[in-house]
């Protein structure tokens, strides 16, 4: 297992995840505001609003303040000749080993927020599933994409 010895993803991931967390928290605030409005319209006692505000506050602290740096700290990857090792997880750790001879193709993906911060994700496709290494610098993502494609091709030729 990598046990924090693999390569970390970019620290800019924290900013991107904080922004997406803030957008999600804003959406949650709209929903909680709607619930508060309905309660107010039905003359429910005002003290009911305090727990709703508390829930929204906890959501904001978790998704904007606490989870993004922890997620970034726990992401690790290592690309070897015969396998790709990925480790991530906040509450429980997921450790994935992808044999190079199972890789079908590799993509580099970049949404608007990742593009704004010069980041991209490497997506690895196998017959069974899809694996992603998020929030790498654009140059590192391109380099990894080429490296994985070359090693997967070499592993496939070795199987023949």
Secondary structure, 3 states (H helix, E strand, C coil): CCCCCCEECCCHHHHHHHHHHHHHHHHHHHHHHHHHHHHHHCCCCCHHHHHHHHHHHHHHHHHHHHHHHHHHHHCEEEECCCEEEEEECCCCCEEEEEEHHHEEEEEEECCHHHHHCCEEEEEEEECCCEEEEEEEEHHHHHHHHHHHHHHHHHHHHHHC
